[in-house]
Amino acid sequence: MIILFSSHATEALEKRNISKLFVERSVRAPDFEIAMQNDRTAVLKKIDNKFLKIILVKKPTETIIITGYLISAKRAERLINEN
């Protein structure tokens, strides 16, 4: 699977000090995957007491990362339980 980063994702991850390599690994082996609107998917990867939330679009030959940011475990739990 080819993983591409939107310009917004690249800027946002850099600003938030989140490594692209970690995002790629998280997308390939997420702890949770949640379907969203507009053909988007959220993947969650647990990091200590928080979760990395990555918004992406899956296409047949590639995955495009839209953005990524840390959320609290409590917020992640709500997202998981809603779906």
C-alpha positions as CSV (number, residue, x, y, z in Angstrom):
1,M,0.0,0.0,0.0
2,I,1.3,3.4,-1.0
3,I,0.8,6.1,1.7
4,L,0.8,9.7,0.6
5,F,0.5,12.8,2.7
6,S,-1.5,15.9,1.8
7,S,0.2,19.2,2.2
8,H,-2.0,20.0,5.1
9,A,-1.1,16.7,6.8
10,T,2.6,17.4,6.3
11,E,2.4,20.8,7.8
12,A,0.1,19.7,10.7
13,L,2.2,16.7,11.6
14,E,5.4,18.8,11.6
15,K,3.7,21.5,13.8
16,R,2.5,18.8,16.2
17,N,5.9,17.0,16.3
18,I,4.4,13.8,15.0
19,S,6.7,11.7,12.8
20,K,5.5,10.6,9.4
21,L,7.1,7.2,10.0
22,F,5.0,6.7,13.1
23,V,1.9,7.8,11.1
24,E,2.7,5.2,8.4
25,R,3.2,2.5,11.0
26,S,0.0,3.4,12.7
27,V,-2.0,3.3,9.4
28,R,-0.6,-0.1,8.6
29,A,-1.4,-1.5,12.1
30,P,-4.0,0.6,13.8
31,D,-5.6,-0.2,17.1
32,F,-9.0,1.0,15.9
33,E,-10.5,2.0,12.5
34,I,-13.6,4.1,12.2
35,A,-15.6,4.8,9.0
36,M,-16.5,8.5,8.6
37,Q,-18.4,10.7,6.2
38,N,-17.2,11.6,2.7
39,D,-15.3,8.3,2.2
40,R,-12.9,9.2,5.0
41,T,-11.6,6.8,7.7
42,A,-10.2,7.6,11.1
43,V,-7.5,5.3,12.5
44,L,-6.5,5.4,16.2
45,K,-3.2,4.2,17.6
46,K,-2.6,4.2,21.4
47,I,0.4,6.1,22.6
48,D,0.9,6.0,26.4
49,N,-2.3,7.6,27.8
50,K,-3.4,9.2,24.6
51,F,-4.3,8.2,21.0
52,L,-3.0,9.4,17.7
53,K,-6.0,10.0,15.4
54,I,-5.3,10.0,11.7
55,I,-7.9,11.0,9.1
56,L,-7.3,9.4,5.7
57,V,-8.9,8.5,2.4
58,K,-8.4,4.9,1.2
59,K,-8.2,4.4,-2.6
60,P,-7.6,1.1,-4.4
61,T,-3.9,1.7,-4.9
62,E,-3.0,4.3,-2.3
63,T,-4.0,5.8,1.1
64,I,-3.9,9.6,1.5
65,I,-3.3,11.1,4.9
66,I,-5.4,14.2,5.5
67,T,-4.3,15.1,9.0
68,G,-3.2,13.6,12.3
69,Y,-3.3,14.7,15.9
70,L,-3.4,13.4,19.5
71,I,-6.6,13.0,21.4
72,S,-7.4,12.0,25.0
73,A,-8.2,8.4,25.8
74,K,-11.6,9.5,27.0
75,R,-12.4,11.1,23.6
76,A,-11.0,8.0,21.8
77,E,-13.3,5.8,23.9
78,R,-16.3,7.9,22.9
79,L,-15.4,7.6,19.2
80,I,-15.0,3.9,19.4
81,N,-18.2,3.4,21.3
82,E,-20.2,5.6,18.9
83,N,-19.3,3.2,16.0
